[in-house]
Amino acid sequence: MGRSLRPALVAIVALGLSATAASGCGSPDSADPAAPESPTTTVPEDVLPTPADPDATREVVLYRFTDPASTTGWTTVDDSVMGGVSASRVGWDAGFLAFSGVVTTDNNGGFVSALGPTDPTIGERARGSDSIGLGVRLDRGPTGRYLLWVRAADSRRWVAEFTPLTMAGCCWAVLPWARFDQVDRFLRPVTPAVTLDPAEIVQIGLYLLPDVRRVDFRLTIDEIVTGVMLRPGS
């Protein structure tokens, strides 16, 4: 089920644009709590764990990259649209969406992005959730600034910053919707800002803004989920 990045206990990575934090994960073989068997009710695979536990993490899968078809519609938009020379690509690699390439600040550039397809069902599935989670790891390159980007149907955009860990330190990040900041198409803060309602989301993407002049990078993601993942005190 593409859960090689899922820890046994979720470590929270909740960041705004002005602050970052990191989370580690457990063994790649660790499993989520299993829902109890019921003779009359079948619990969907994408809702974990059992709804009978009111304090449990409940989640719905937005993307799980189990086969090549699962990456259909994902594409890249790089700084070449404004004269830069960065170049990135996305593709499927053994259960992961692989986002890789070279990003450079040469020619006044300095960003690469991987954008998923427009999909109105994202908001329907995210409705009522408090956060979004990524099974993500940095296979190659320095961290730079990684942003999770979401867009509403009317082109309003929001971002939150996260720090992917290396393969050795892998790799589960959870970002509360409350930490997302509204930005314009150039990632500049919008004032006054509108609070993100996850029910409005129609597109999800990733940005990398390098912290050095030139970065050769590779980021891999096995799944993106949303749900009620934060508890009081988290």
ChimeraX commands (.cxc) that place a marker at each C-alpha (Angstrom):
marker #1 position 0.00,0.00,0.00 radius 0.5
marker #1 position 2.97,2.34,-0.44 radius 0.5
marker #1 position 3.50,2.92,3.29 radius 0.5
marker #1 position 7.29,2.60,3.40 radius 0.5
marker #1 position 7.61,6.12,4.81 radius 0.5
marker #1 position 4.93,5.76,7.52 radius 0.5
marker #1 position 6.19,5.78,11.14 radius 0.5
marker #1 position 4.51,3.90,13.95 radius 0.5
marker #1 position 4.05,7.18,15.82 radius 0.5
marker #1 position 3.46,10.36,13.82 radius 0.5
marker #1 position 6.01,13.12,14.49 radius 0.5
marker #1 position 4.56,16.53,13.85 radius 0.5
marker #1 position 6.14,18.97,11.44 radius 0.5
marker #1 position 4.02,22.11,11.57 radius 0.5
marker #1 position 5.60,25.17,10.00 radius 0.5
marker #1 position 4.68,28.62,8.76 radius 0.5
marker #1 position 6.74,30.57,6.26 radius 0.5
marker #1 position 8.86,32.06,9.03 radius 0.5
marker #1 position 9.73,28.91,10.99 radius 0.5
marker #1 position 10.73,25.34,10.27 radius 0.5
marker #1 position 10.92,22.11,12.24 radius 0.5
marker #1 position 11.73,18.49,11.41 radius 0.5
marker #1 position 10.21,15.13,12.22 radius 0.5
marker #1 position 11.75,11.66,12.23 radius 0.5
marker #1 position 10.07,8.40,11.48 radius 0.5
marker #1 position 10.41,4.86,12.61 radius 0.5
marker #1 position 11.16,1.66,10.81 radius 0.5
marker #1 position 9.99,1.49,7.18 radius 0.5
marker #1 position 8.22,-1.71,8.13 radius 0.5
marker #1 position 6.18,-0.14,10.94 radius 0.5
marker #1 position 2.41,-0.37,10.53 radius 0.5
marker #1 position -0.61,1.74,11.37 radius 0.5
marker #1 position -3.02,0.52,14.04 radius 0.5
marker #1 position -5.38,-1.97,12.48 radius 0.5
marker #1 position -9.13,-1.48,12.67 radius 0.5
marker #1 position -10.92,-4.20,14.67 radius 0.5
marker #1 position -12.85,-6.79,12.78 radius 0.5
marker #1 position -16.60,-6.30,12.64 radius 0.5
marker #1 position -19.17,-8.82,11.43 radius 0.5
marker #1 position -21.44,-6.08,10.07 radius 0.5
marker #1 position -19.25,-3.07,9.17 radius 0.5
marker #1 position -16.42,-2.78,6.68 radius 0.5
marker #1 position -13.98,0.06,7.43 radius 0.5
marker #1 position -12.61,1.63,4.20 radius 0.5
marker #1 position -8.89,1.16,3.70 radius 0.5
marker #1 position -8.28,4.91,3.41 radius 0.5
marker #1 position -9.73,5.72,6.86 radius 0.5
marker #1 position -7.35,4.84,9.69 radius 0.5
marker #1 position -7.62,3.73,12.41 radius 0.5
marker #1 position -11.00,2.61,13.73 radius 0.5
marker #1 position -13.61,5.40,14.04 radius 0.5
marker #1 position -14.64,3.79,17.33 radius 0.5
marker #1 position -11.63,5.48,18.96 radius 0.5
marker #1 position -12.53,9.21,19.29 radius 0.5
marker #1 position -8.91,10.13,20.09 radius 0.5
marker #1 position -7.46,8.28,17.12 radius 0.5
marker #1 position -5.94,9.69,13.98 radius 0.5
marker #1 position -8.47,9.62,11.13 radius 0.5
marker #1 position -7.18,10.16,7.65 radius 0.5
marker #1 position -8.24,10.06,4.02 radius 0.5
marker #1 position -5.79,9.39,1.20 radius 0.5
marker #1 position -5.45,12.16,-1.37 radius 0.5
marker #1 position -2.57,10.56,-3.28 radius 0.5
marker #1 position -0.88,7.20,-2.92 radius 0.5
marker #1 position 1.76,6.54,-5.54 radius 0.5
marker #1 position 1.42,2.78,-5.88 radius 0.5
marker #1 position 1.79,2.53,-9.68 radius 0.5
marker #1 position 2.80,4.66,-12.68 radius 0.5
marker #1 position -0.82,5.66,-13.35 radius 0.5
marker #1 position -0.98,7.32,-9.90 radius 0.5
marker #1 position 1.34,10.11,-11.10 radius 0.5
marker #1 position -0.80,10.95,-14.15 radius 0.5
marker #1 position -1.36,14.70,-14.43 radius 0.5
marker #1 position 1.58,15.69,-12.24 radius 0.5
marker #1 position 3.87,18.15,-13.98 radius 0.5
marker #1 position 6.61,20.69,-13.26 radius 0.5
marker #1 position 6.72,24.48,-13.52 radius 0.5
marker #1 position 10.18,25.99,-13.11 radius 0.5
marker #1 position 11.71,29.45,-13.07 radius 0.5
marker #1 position 12.28,29.22,-16.83 radius 0.5
marker #1 position 8.83,30.84,-17.13 radius 0.5
marker #1 position 10.49,34.04,-15.86 radius 0.5
marker #1 position 13.92,33.68,-17.47 radius 0.5
marker #1 position 15.64,31.31,-15.03 radius 0.5
marker #1 position 17.51,28.15,-16.00 radius 0.5
marker #1 position 16.39,25.65,-13.34 radius 0.5
marker #1 position 15.02,22.34,-14.60 radius 0.5
marker #1 position 13.03,19.66,-12.78 radius 0.5
marker #1 position 10.99,16.56,-13.60 radius 0.5
marker #1 position 8.47,14.26,-11.96 radius 0.5
marker #1 position 7.97,10.56,-12.48 radius 0.5
marker #1 position 7.08,7.31,-10.79 radius 0.5
marker #1 position 9.77,5.19,-9.16 radius 0.5
marker #1 position 8.89,1.96,-7.33 radius 0.5
marker #1 position 6.01,3.26,-5.22 radius 0.5
marker #1 position 7.06,6.90,-5.07 radius 0.5
marker #1 position 6.48,10.16,-6.87 radius 0.5
marker #1 position 10.04,11.29,-7.61 radius 0.5
marker #1 position 10.62,15.05,-7.94 radius 0.5
marker #1 position 14.18,15.80,-9.02 radius 0.5
marker #1 position 16.44,18.07,-11.03 radius 0.5
marker #1 position 18.64,21.13,-10.66 radius 0.5
marker #1 position 17.53,24.45,-9.21 radius 0.5
marker #1 position 19.71,27.54,-9.45 radius 0.5
marker #1 position 19.45,31.26,-8.81 radius 0.5
marker #1 position 21.30,32.01,-12.07 radius 0.5
marker #1 position 19.52,34.37,-14.51 radius 0.5
marker #1 position 17.39,35.71,-11.66 radius 0.5
marker #1 position 15.78,32.32,-11.17 radius 0.5
marker #1 position 15.49,30.28,-8.03 radius 0.5
marker #1 position 12.56,27.88,-7.89 radius 0.5
marker #1 position 11.22,24.57,-9.15 radius 0.5
marker #1 position 7.78,23.12,-8.52 radius 0.5
marker #1 position 5.82,19.91,-8.96 radius 0.5
marker #1 position 2.08,20.40,-9.35 radius 0.5
marker #1 position -0.64,17.80,-9.22 radius 0.5
marker #1 position -3.64,17.84,-11.56 radius 0.5
marker #1 position -6.65,20.04,-10.86 radius 0.5
marker #1 position -9.12,17.82,-8.99 radius 0.5
marker #1 position -12.29,19.21,-7.30 radius 0.5
marker #1 position -12.63,16.01,-5.25 radius 0.5
marker #1 position -9.59,17.02,-3.16 radius 0.5
marker #1 position -11.69,19.58,-1.32 radius 0.5
marker #1 position -14.56,17.14,-0.91 radius 0.5
marker #1 position -12.22,14.64,0.72 radius 0.5
marker #1 position -10.39,17.25,2.81 radius 0.5
marker #1 position -13.57,18.88,4.14 radius 0.5
marker #1 position -13.59,19.00,7.95 radius 0.5
marker #1 position -9.93,17.97,8.31 radius 0.5
marker #1 position -7.41,19.86,10.42 radius 0.5
marker #1 position -4.16,18.99,8.66 radius 0.5
marker #1 position -2.38,17.38,5.75 radius 0.5
marker #1 position 0.41,14.79,5.95 radius 0.5
marker #1 position 3.14,13.70,3.56 radius 0.5
marker #1 position 5.28,10.60,3.50 radius 0.5
marker #1 position 8.33,12.44,2.16 radius 0.5
marker #1 position 12.08,12.09,2.18 radius 0.5
marker #1 position 15.05,13.94,0.71 radius 0.5
marker #1 position 17.13,11.47,-1.28 radius 0.5
marker #1 position 19.64,14.00,-2.57 radius 0.5
marker #1 position 20.56,17.62,-2.05 radius 0.5
marker #1 position 20.42,20.21,0.78 radius 0.5
marker #1 position 17.08,21.09,2.30 radius 0.5
marker #1 position 16.57,24.58,0.92 radius 0.5
marker #1 position 13.01,25.79,1.53 radius 0.5
marker #1 position 10.34,23.27,0.64 radius 0.5
marker #1 position 6.77,24.53,0.44 radius 0.5
marker #1 position 3.56,22.56,0.26 radius 0.5
marker #1 position 1.29,24.60,-2.02 radius 0.5
marker #1 position -2.49,24.39,-2.43 radius 0.5
marker #1 position -4.87,26.25,-4.74 radius 0.5
marker #1 position -8.61,26.99,-4.69 radius 0.5
marker #1 position -10.79,27.04,-7.81 radius 0.5
marker #1 position -10.69,30.87,-7.91 radius 0.5
marker #1 position -6.85,30.74,-8.03 radius 0.5
marker #1 position -6.26,31.79,-4.41 radius 0.5
marker #1 position -3.13,30.05,-3.13 radius 0.5
marker #1 position -1.67,29.09,0.26 radius 0.5
marker #1 position 1.68,27.62,1.30 radius 0.5
marker #1 position 3.30,26.07,4.36 radius 0.5
marker #1 position 6.98,25.29,4.76 radius 0.5
marker #1 position 8.36,21.90,5.76 radius 0.5
marker #1 position 11.74,20.25,6.10 radius 0.5
marker #1 position 12.11,16.82,4.49 radius 0.5
marker #1 position 14.64,14.59,6.19 radius 0.5
marker #1 position 17.24,12.43,4.50 radius 0.5
marker #1 position 16.80,8.74,3.74 radius 0.5
marker #1 position 18.76,7.97,6.91 radius 0.5
marker #1 position 16.46,10.15,9.00 radius 0.5
marker #1 position 13.16,9.57,7.13 radius 0.5
marker #1 position 10.29,11.09,6.80 radius 0.5
marker #1 position 6.68,11.79,7.89 radius 0.5
marker #1 position 5.46,15.39,8.05 radius 0.5
marker #1 position 2.11,16.75,9.21 radius 0.5
marker #1 position 1.15,20.37,8.56 radius 0.5
marker #1 position -1.95,21.94,10.17 radius 0.5
marker #1 position -4.14,23.88,7.77 radius 0.5
marker #1 position -3.99,26.76,10.25 radius 0.5
marker #1 position -0.28,27.22,9.45 radius 0.5
marker #1 position -0.86,27.83,5.74 radius 0.5
marker #1 position -0.29,31.43,4.60 radius 0.5
marker #1 position -2.06,32.95,1.64 radius 0.5
marker #1 position 0.28,34.03,-1.19 radius 0.5
marker #1 position 0.01,35.34,-4.72 radius 0.5
marker #1 position 1.27,33.58,-7.86 radius 0.5
marker #1 position 4.82,34.74,-7.05 radius 0.5
marker #1 position 4.60,33.32,-3.48 radius 0.5
marker #1 position 4.41,36.79,-1.97 radius 0.5
marker #1 position 2.20,37.19,1.15 radius 0.5
marker #1 position -1.32,38.47,0.51 radius 0.5
marker #1 position -2.76,41.19,2.78 radius 0.5
marker #1 position -5.38,40.95,4.11 radius 0.5
marker #1 position -5.10,37.19,4.03 radius 0.5
marker #1 position -7.99,34.76,3.80 radius 0.5
marker #1 position -7.88,31.69,6.04 radius 0.5
marker #1 position -7.58,28.44,4.12 radius 0.5
marker #1 position -10.69,26.25,4.05 radius 0.5
marker #1 position -9.52,22.77,2.97 radius 0.5
marker #1 position -12.92,22.14,1.35 radius 0.5
marker #1 position -11.93,24.68,-1.33 radius 0.5
marker #1 position -8.73,22.95,-2.44 radius 0.5
marker #1 position -8.62,21.77,-6.05 radius 0.5
marker #1 position -4.84,21.38,-6.55 radius 0.5
marker #1 position -1.77,20.44,-4.51 radius 0.5
marker #1 position 1.88,21.02,-5.33 radius 0.5
marker #1 position 5.42,21.33,-4.01 radius 0.5
marker #1 position 7.98,24.12,-4.38 radius 0.5
marker #1 position 11.73,24.18,-3.70 radius 0.5
marker #1 position 13.46,27.51,-3.15 radius 0.5
marker #1 position 17.22,26.88,-2.89 radius 0.5
marker #1 position 19.35,28.20,-0.04 radius 0.5
marker #1 position 22.51,28.05,-2.17 radius 0.5
marker #1 position 23.29,29.14,-5.72 radius 0.5
marker #1 position 22.85,25.70,-7.28 radius 0.5
marker #1 position 21.20,22.51,-5.96 radius 0.5
marker #1 position 21.03,19.03,-7.45 radius 0.5
marker #1 position 18.05,17.50,-5.62 radius 0.5
marker #1 position 15.72,14.52,-5.48 radius 0.5
marker #1 position 12.60,14.37,-3.30 radius 0.5
marker #1 position 10.39,11.28,-3.08 radius 0.5
marker #1 position 6.82,10.99,-1.79 radius 0.5
marker #1 position 4.83,7.82,-1.26 radius 0.5
marker #1 position 1.51,9.34,-0.14 radius 0.5
marker #1 position -0.35,12.52,0.74 radius 0.5
marker #1 position -3.23,12.27,3.21 radius 0.5
marker #1 position -5.59,14.60,5.05 radius 0.5
marker #1 position -7.64,14.16,8.19 radius 0.5
marker #1 position -7.87,14.80,11.90 radius 0.5
marker #1 position -4.26,14.16,12.80 radius 0.5
marker #1 position -3.58,16.74,15.49 radius 0.5
marker #1 position -4.72,16.26,19.06 radius 0.5
marker #1 position -4.89,18.82,21.89 radius 0.5
marker #1 position -1.36,19.72,22.92 radius 0.5
marker #1 position 0.22,18.62,19.64 radius 0.5
marker link #1:1,2 radius 0.2
marker link #1:2,3 radius 0.2
marker link #1:3,4 radius 0.2
marker link #1:4,5 radius 0.2
marker link #1:5,6 radius 0.2
marker link #1:6,7 radius 0.2
marker link #1:7,8 radius 0.2
marker link #1:8,9 radius 0.2
marker link #1:9,10 radius 0.2
marker link #1:10,11 radius 0.2
marker link #1:11,12 radius 0.2
marker link #1:12,13 radius 0.2
marker link #1:13,14 radius 0.2
marker link #1:14,15 radius 0.2
marker link #1:15,16 radius 0.2
marker link #1:16,17 radius 0.2
marker link #1:17,18 radius 0.2
marker link #1:18,19 radius 0.2
marker link #1:19,20 radius 0.2
marker link #1:20,21 radius 0.2
marker link #1:21,22 radius 0.2
marker link #1:22,23 radius 0.2
marker link #1:23,24 radius 0.2
marker link #1:24,25 radius 0.2
marker link #1:25,26 radius 0.2
marker link #1:26,27 radius 0.2
marker link #1:27,28 radius 0.2
marker link #1:28,29 radius 0.2
marker link #1:29,30 radius 0.2
marker link #1:30,31 radius 0.2
marker link #1:31,32 radius 0.2
marker link #1:32,33 radius 0.2
marker link #1:33,34 radius 0.2
marker link #1:34,35 radius 0.2
marker link #1:35,36 radius 0.2
marker link #1:36,37 radius 0.2
marker link #1:37,38 radius 0.2
marker link #1:38,39 radius 0.2
marker link #1:39,40 radius 0.2
marker link #1:40,41 radius 0.2
marker link #1:41,42 radius 0.2
marker link #1:42,43 radius 0.2
marker link #1:43,44 radius 0.2
marker link #1:44,45 radius 0.2
marker link #1:45,46 radius 0.2
marker link #1:46,47 radius 0.2
marker link #1:47,48 radius 0.2
marker link #1:48,49 radius 0.2
marker link #1:49,50 radius 0.2
marker link #1:50,51 radius 0.2
marker link #1:51,52 radius 0.2
marker link #1:52,53 radius 0.2
marker link #1:53,54 radius 0.2
marker link #1:54,55 radius 0.2
marker link #1:55,56 radius 0.2
marker link #1:56,57 radius 0.2
marker link #1:57,58 radius 0.2
marker link #1:58,59 radius 0.2
marker link #1:59,60 radius 0.2
marker link #1:60,61 radius 0.2
marker link #1:61,62 radius 0.2
marker link #1:62,63 radius 0.2
marker link #1:63,64 radius 0.2
marker link #1:64,65 radius 0.2
marker link #1:65,66 radius 0.2
marker link #1:66,67 radius 0.2
marker link #1:67,68 radius 0.2
marker link #1:68,69 radius 0.2
marker link #1:69,70 radius 0.2
marker link #1:70,71 radius 0.2
marker link #1:71,72 radius 0.2
marker link #1:72,73 radius 0.2
marker link #1:73,74 radius 0.2
marker link #1:74,75 radius 0.2
marker link #1:75,76 radius 0.2
marker link #1:76,77 radius 0.2
marker link #1:77,78 radius 0.2
marker link #1:78,79 radius 0.2
marker link #1:79,80 radius 0.2
marker link #1:80,81 radius 0.2
marker link #1:81,82 radius 0.2
marker link #1:82,83 radius 0.2
marker link #1:83,84 radius 0.2
marker link #1:84,85 radius 0.2
marker link #1:85,86 radius 0.2
marker link #1:86,87 radius 0.2
marker link #1:87,88 radius 0.2
marker link #1:88,89 radius 0.2
marker link #1:89,90 radius 0.2
marker link #1:90,91 radius 0.2
marker link #1:91,92 radius 0.2
marker link #1:92,93 radius 0.2
marker link #1:93,94 radius 0.2
marker link #1:94,95 radius 0.2
marker link #1:95,96 radius 0.2
marker link #1:96,97 radius 0.2
marker link #1:97,98 radius 0.2
marker link #1:98,99 radius 0.2
marker link #1:99,100 radius 0.2
marker link #1:100,101 radius 0.2
marker link #1:101,102 radius 0.2
marker link #1:102,103 radius 0.2
marker link #1:103,104 radius 0.2
marker link #1:104,105 radius 0.2
marker link #1:105,106 radius 0.2
marker link #1:106,107 radius 0.2
marker link #1:107,108 radius 0.2
marker link #1:108,109 radius 0.2
marker link #1:109,110 radius 0.2
marker link #1:110,111 radius 0.2
marker link #1:111,112 radius 0.2
marker link #1:112,113 radius 0.2
marker link #1:113,114 radius 0.2
marker link #1:114,115 radius 0.2
marker link #1:115,116 radius 0.2
marker link #1:116,117 radius 0.2
marker link #1:117,118 radius 0.2
marker link #1:118,119 radius 0.2
marker link #1:119,120 radius 0.2
marker link #1:120,121 radius 0.2
marker link #1:121,122 radius 0.2
marker link #1:122,123 radius 0.2
marker link #1:123,124 radius 0.2
marker link #1:124,125 radius 0.2
marker link #1:125,126 radius 0.2
marker link #1:126,127 radius 0.2
marker link #1:127,128 radius 0.2
marker link #1:128,129 radius 0.2
marker link #1:129,130 radius 0.2
marker link #1:130,131 radius 0.2
marker link #1:131,132 radius 0.2
marker link #1:132,133 radius 0.2
marker link #1:133,134 radius 0.2
marker link #1:134,135 radius 0.2
marker link #1:135,136 radius 0.2
marker link #1:136,137 radius 0.2
marker link #1:137,138 radius 0.2
marker link #1:138,139 radius 0.2
marker link #1:139,140 radius 0.2
marker link #1:140,141 radius 0.2
marker link #1:141,142 radius 0.2
marker link #1:142,143 radius 0.2
marker link #1:143,144 radius 0.2
marker link #1:144,145 radius 0.2
marker link #1:145,146 radius 0.2
marker link #1:146,147 radius 0.2
marker link #1:147,148 radius 0.2
marker link #1:148,149 radius 0.2
marker link #1:149,150 radius 0.2
marker link #1:150,151 radius 0.2
marker link #1:151,152 radius 0.2
marker link #1:152,153 radius 0.2
marker link #1:153,154 radius 0.2
marker link #1:154,155 radius 0.2
marker link #1:155,156 radius 0.2
marker link #1:156,157 radius 0.2
marker link #1:157,158 radius 0.2
marker link #1:158,159 radius 0.2
marker link #1:159,160 radius 0.2
marker link #1:160,161 radius 0.2
marker link #1:161,162 radius 0.2
marker link #1:162,163 radius 0.2
marker link #1:163,164 radius 0.2
marker link #1:164,165 radius 0.2
marker link #1:165,166 radius 0.2
marker link #1:166,167 radius 0.2
marker link #1:167,168 radius 0.2
marker link #1:168,169 radius 0.2
marker link #1:169,170 radius 0.2
marker link #1:170,171 radius 0.2
marker link #1:171,172 radius 0.2
marker link #1:172,173 radius 0.2
marker link #1:173,174 radius 0.2
marker link #1:174,175 radius 0.2
marker link #1:175,176 radius 0.2
marker link #1:176,177 radius 0.2
marker link #1:177,178 radius 0.2
marker link #1:178,179 radius 0.2
marker link #1:179,180 radius 0.2
marker link #1:180,181 radius 0.2
marker link #1:181,182 radius 0.2
marker link #1:182,183 radius 0.2
marker link #1:183,184 radius 0.2
marker link #1:184,185 radius 0.2
marker link #1:185,186 radius 0.2
marker link #1:186,187 radius 0.2
marker link #1:187,188 radius 0.2
marker link #1:188,189 radius 0.2
marker link #1:189,190 radius 0.2
marker link #1:190,191 radius 0.2
marker link #1:191,192 radius 0.2
marker link #1:192,193 radius 0.2
marker link #1:193,194 radius 0.2
marker link #1:194,195 radius 0.2
marker link #1:195,196 radius 0.2
marker link #1:196,197 radius 0.2
marker link #1:197,198 radius 0.2
marker link #1:198,199 radius 0.2
marker link #1:199,200 radius 0.2
marker link #1:200,201 radius 0.2
marker link #1:201,202 radius 0.2
marker link #1:202,203 radius 0.2
marker link #1:203,204 radius 0.2
marker link #1:204,205 radius 0.2
marker link #1:205,206 radius 0.2
marker link #1:206,207 radius 0.2
marker link #1:207,208 radius 0.2
marker link #1:208,209 radius 0.2
marker link #1:209,210 radius 0.2
marker link #1:210,211 radius 0.2
marker link #1:211,212 radius 0.2
marker link #1:212,213 radius 0.2
marker link #1:213,214 radius 0.2
marker link #1:214,215 radius 0.2
marker link #1:215,216 radius 0.2
marker link #1:216,217 radius 0.2
marker link #1:217,218 radius 0.2
marker link #1:218,219 radius 0.2
marker link #1:219,220 radius 0.2
marker link #1:220,221 radius 0.2
marker link #1:221,222 radius 0.2
marker link #1:222,223 radius 0.2
marker link #1:223,224 radius 0.2
marker link #1:224,225 radius 0.2
marker link #1:225,226 radius 0.2
marker link #1:226,227 radius 0.2
marker link #1:227,228 radius 0.2
marker link #1:228,229 radius 0.2
marker link #1:229,230 radius 0.2
marker link #1:230,231 radius 0.2
marker link #1:231,232 radius 0.2
marker link #1:232,233 radius 0.2
marker link #1:233,234 radius 0.2
view
